[in-house]
Amino acid sequence: MHIFTKIYEFAASAGALEGYVYRNEEVDMEALSKWVDNLVKAYQSMPPEALSEFQIALDKTIGRAIRSLTRLLGERHEIINRLRSMVSGALPATADDFQKVKWFEES
C-alpha cells in the first residue's frame, strides 16, 4: 500500500474516532477498543518522516478525542493510555478546542 494511502486511511480513522466520541455519552466499548488498537498499530507502522509531517495535527485530533473520552472513562483508563501513546505534544484544552483556520483556508 502506498504511504499516501496509509496516511489518508489513518487520518480518516482518527478523525472519525474524534467525531464518534465528541459529546457522545454512550460509546460501544468493544468497538472503541478495537478501533483504538487499530489506530495505534497503524500509527506505529508509519515511517518517522511521515509522522514528523503530521504529528502536530494528530496531537490535536487525538487530543480532542482524549478530552471527550476522559469525561466518560477517567484519566487512567487503558483506552486513554493507548490514545496518549500517539500524542507527543500538549493536549488541547478541551474537546471543543478546534483550530480556527485550516491550511486550505489560509491566504
Backbone bond lengths (Angstrom), bond angles and torsions (degrees), N, CA, C in turn:
res aa  C-N    CA-C-N  psi(-1)  N-CA   C-N-CA  omega(-1)  CA-C   N-CA-C  phi
1 M - - - 1.459 - - 1.533 108.38 -
2 H 1.297 116.56 134.39 1.464 122.31 179.69 1.527 109.64 -64.65
3 I 1.326 116.63 145.53 1.462 120.92 -178.07 1.526 112.11 -59.89
4 F 1.320 118.37 -35.34 1.458 120.09 179.63 1.532 110.55 -64.89
5 T 1.312 116.69 -37.04 1.465 120.90 177.02 1.514 110.16 -66.34
6 K 1.325 117.16 -43.35 1.466 121.11 178.59 1.529 110.98 -60.59
7 I 1.326 115.72 -44.21 1.473 120.29 179.65 1.521 110.02 -63.35
8 Y 1.322 116.90 -45.58 1.457 120.43 179.83 1.529 110.85 -60.06
9 E 1.314 117.20 -48.31 1.467 120.23 -178.23 1.524 111.81 -64.97
10 F 1.323 116.73 -38.22 1.463 120.17 176.75 1.530 110.62 -64.48
11 A 1.327 116.47 -47.63 1.464 120.87 -179.10 1.519 111.63 -63.13
12 A 1.320 116.73 -40.99 1.464 120.35 178.91 1.522 110.30 -62.65
13 S 1.312 117.22 -42.34 1.463 120.88 179.75 1.525 111.55 -67.44
14 A 1.337 117.26 -40.48 1.464 121.02 177.81 1.531 110.93 -64.23
15 G 1.326 116.68 -43.32 1.466 120.70 178.09 1.517 112.29 -65.89
16 A 1.323 116.16 -38.58 1.468 119.71 177.63 1.517 110.75 -65.49
17 L 1.334 116.86 -38.85 1.469 120.27 176.80 1.525 110.25 -60.81
18 E 1.315 116.10 -47.18 1.463 120.02 179.34 1.525 110.68 -57.07
19 G 1.318 116.93 -45.04 1.462 120.89 178.91 1.513 112.85 -65.41
20 Y 1.311 117.65 -37.86 1.467 122.30 -179.26 1.526 111.71 -65.00
21 V 1.325 117.01 -41.54 1.471 118.96 -175.13 1.523 112.82 -88.74
22 Y 1.326 118.25 -15.53 1.462 121.33 -176.77 1.530 110.50 -62.22
23 R 1.308 114.95 117.01 1.473 123.63 178.75 1.532 112.89 54.54
24 N 1.313 116.63 26.16 1.463 121.23 178.04 1.525 108.11 -98.03
25 E 1.295 116.70 121.53 1.462 121.49 -178.37 1.527 112.75 -87.10
26 E 1.324 116.78 -14.99 1.461 120.64 -179.44 1.522 108.94 -131.30
27 V 1.318 115.65 116.38 1.455 120.15 177.63 1.527 108.82 -121.37
28 D 1.298 115.40 150.45 1.457 122.08 175.92 1.528 106.63 -80.24
29 M 1.328 116.88 104.31 1.456 121.15 -173.15 1.529 112.81 -64.10
30 E 1.308 118.24 -36.28 1.465 120.74 179.72 1.527 109.99 -65.97
31 A 1.320 116.23 -47.51 1.464 120.32 178.72 1.526 110.57 -64.64
32 L 1.322 116.80 -41.53 1.457 121.21 -179.99 1.524 110.99 -60.93
33 S 1.303 117.08 -44.07 1.462 121.21 -179.81 1.533 111.04 -62.06
34 K 1.310 117.74 -44.05 1.471 121.58 178.38 1.529 110.58 -65.13
35 W 1.329 115.48 -41.69 1.462 121.14 179.73 1.524 110.28 -59.19
36 V 1.337 115.85 -48.59 1.461 120.67 -179.39 1.527 110.39 -64.38
37 D 1.324 117.84 -42.18 1.470 120.46 177.08 1.525 110.95 -57.60
38 N 1.326 116.82 -45.12 1.463 120.70 179.43 1.528 111.86 -64.15
39 L 1.331 116.78 -39.37 1.464 119.99 177.16 1.526 111.07 -63.25
40 V 1.326 116.70 -45.15 1.469 120.16 -179.02 1.531 109.96 -62.74
41 K 1.315 117.75 -43.14 1.474 120.60 178.16 1.522 110.68 -61.52
42 A 1.313 117.05 -43.87 1.469 120.56 178.85 1.525 110.49 -63.48
43 Y 1.329 116.26 -43.20 1.469 121.45 178.82 1.529 110.36 -58.82
44 Q 1.321 115.62 -46.54 1.466 120.59 -177.98 1.531 112.34 -66.39
45 S 1.320 117.36 -21.50 1.463 120.10 -179.95 1.531 112.86 -89.53
46 M 1.334 116.78 -4.94 1.463 119.86 -179.47 1.528 110.63 -73.95
47 P 1.318 116.95 139.13 1.463 119.32 174.47 1.539 109.75 -65.68
48 P 1.323 116.92 142.55 1.475 120.34 -179.19 1.529 113.58 -53.83
49 E 1.335 117.29 -36.11 1.473 119.07 -178.95 1.527 111.10 -67.98
50 A 1.321 118.09 -29.78 1.468 120.82 175.67 1.530 109.42 -72.85
51 L 1.328 116.34 -46.27 1.472 120.09 179.29 1.527 111.39 -57.49
52 S 1.311 116.07 -39.98 1.472 118.56 -177.98 1.515 112.09 -62.60
53 E 1.318 117.25 -24.35 1.465 121.26 -179.87 1.521 113.47 -81.11
54 F 1.335 118.26 -26.93 1.472 118.69 -176.31 1.525 114.79 -126.22
55 Q 1.325 118.56 5.74 1.464 121.14 -176.31 1.534 112.74 -59.13
56 I 1.318 117.50 -41.05 1.478 120.11 -178.64 1.528 110.40 -61.71
57 A 1.321 117.40 -43.14 1.467 120.77 178.32 1.525 110.56 -68.12
58 L 1.328 116.87 -38.48 1.462 120.34 178.04 1.520 111.12 -64.03
59 D 1.327 116.97 -39.84 1.473 120.36 177.52 1.523 110.75 -55.72
60 K 1.309 116.75 -38.26 1.467 120.77 -180.00 1.530 110.98 -71.36
61 T 1.324 116.99 -46.51 1.468 120.81 -177.91 1.523 111.18 -64.84
62 I 1.324 116.94 -53.34 1.463 120.69 179.91 1.525 109.84 -67.84
63 G 1.312 117.17 -34.76 1.467 120.79 177.67 1.520 112.38 -60.82
64 R 1.328 117.14 -42.34 1.472 119.44 177.74 1.524 110.60 -66.96
65 A 1.342 117.22 -36.48 1.467 120.22 176.12 1.534 109.85 -63.67
66 I 1.318 116.85 -41.93 1.469 120.87 177.54 1.524 109.84 -60.65
67 R 1.304 117.43 -45.37 1.477 120.74 179.57 1.533 110.57 -60.02
68 S 1.321 117.25 -41.59 1.469 120.24 178.09 1.523 110.98 -64.69
69 L 1.314 116.70 -46.03 1.461 120.37 -176.03 1.524 113.44 -73.15
70 T 1.312 117.46 -28.40 1.461 120.51 179.98 1.527 111.07 -60.63
71 R 1.325 116.91 -34.12 1.471 120.34 176.79 1.523 110.68 -59.66
72 L 1.334 116.09 -37.88 1.466 121.26 -176.27 1.520 113.34 -87.69
73 L 1.329 116.72 -38.48 1.459 120.59 -169.08 1.525 114.74 -107.72
74 G 1.321 116.87 -19.78 1.465 120.49 -175.54 1.525 111.14 90.51
75 E 1.324 115.57 161.76 1.468 122.97 -175.20 1.525 113.71 -64.11
76 R 1.323 118.11 -31.01 1.457 121.26 -170.31 1.533 114.59 -100.39
77 H 1.300 117.50 8.13 1.469 120.18 -178.56 1.534 110.05 -66.33
78 E 1.323 116.61 145.58 1.463 122.25 -178.13 1.533 112.26 -58.22
79 I 1.311 117.77 -38.23 1.474 120.06 178.19 1.525 110.44 -62.90
80 I 1.310 117.27 -40.71 1.470 121.44 177.30 1.528 109.15 -62.13
81 N 1.326 117.01 -44.11 1.466 120.71 179.57 1.528 111.68 -61.86
82 R 1.315 117.37 -41.15 1.470 120.37 179.19 1.523 110.80 -66.06
83 L 1.330 116.69 -40.45 1.467 119.38 177.01 1.528 111.10 -64.48
84 R 1.318 116.55 -41.11 1.470 120.47 -179.91 1.523 111.70 -61.72
85 S 1.338 117.48 -25.36 1.463 120.31 179.87 1.530 111.75 -64.83
86 M 1.322 117.59 -15.64 1.467 121.25 179.20 1.521 112.95 -99.00
87 V 1.321 117.32 -1.04 1.465 122.08 -177.03 1.520 108.86 -106.76
88 S 1.329 116.39 128.01 1.463 119.33 179.50 1.533 112.63 -109.10
89 G 1.322 116.57 -18.11 1.460 120.23 -179.10 1.523 111.28 -108.68
90 A 1.322 114.79 -162.60 1.456 121.04 179.22 1.527 110.23 -74.79
91 L 1.322 115.57 146.29 1.468 120.66 175.22 1.525 109.35 -75.21
92 P 1.328 117.25 150.63 1.469 119.09 171.59 1.536 109.16 -59.70
93 A 1.299 116.53 156.29 1.463 120.76 -177.54 1.529 112.04 -63.63
94 T 1.328 116.25 -37.43 1.459 120.98 -177.72 1.527 109.54 -144.67
95 A 1.316 115.45 172.07 1.470 120.44 174.28 1.525 110.99 -68.65
96 D 1.328 117.37 -16.28 1.462 122.87 -179.23 1.529 112.79 -95.36
97 D 1.303 118.15 6.05 1.460 123.40 -175.39 1.529 109.96 -82.22
98 F 1.339 115.93 76.96 1.458 121.77 -178.18 1.520 110.57 -95.06
99 Q 1.330 115.02 145.74 1.454 121.59 175.23 1.525 107.82 -65.81
100 K 1.312 116.55 133.49 1.463 119.76 -176.92 1.528 112.68 -78.51
101 V 1.324 118.10 -36.85 1.453 121.86 -178.08 1.526 108.20 -117.68
102 K 1.303 117.08 124.88 1.465 122.34 177.20 1.516 108.99 -87.99
103 W 1.325 116.68 159.59 1.468 120.64 -177.29 1.526 111.89 -58.10
104 F 1.332 117.83 -31.99 1.460 119.53 -177.55 1.527 112.39 -82.74
105 E 1.326 117.26 -5.68 1.462 121.02 177.87 1.525 112.32 -98.33
106 E 1.329 116.41 -9.97 1.453 119.82 -177.90 1.519 110.63 -67.76
107 S 1.318 115.64 149.76 1.476 120.40 178.84 1.488 111.38 -84.13
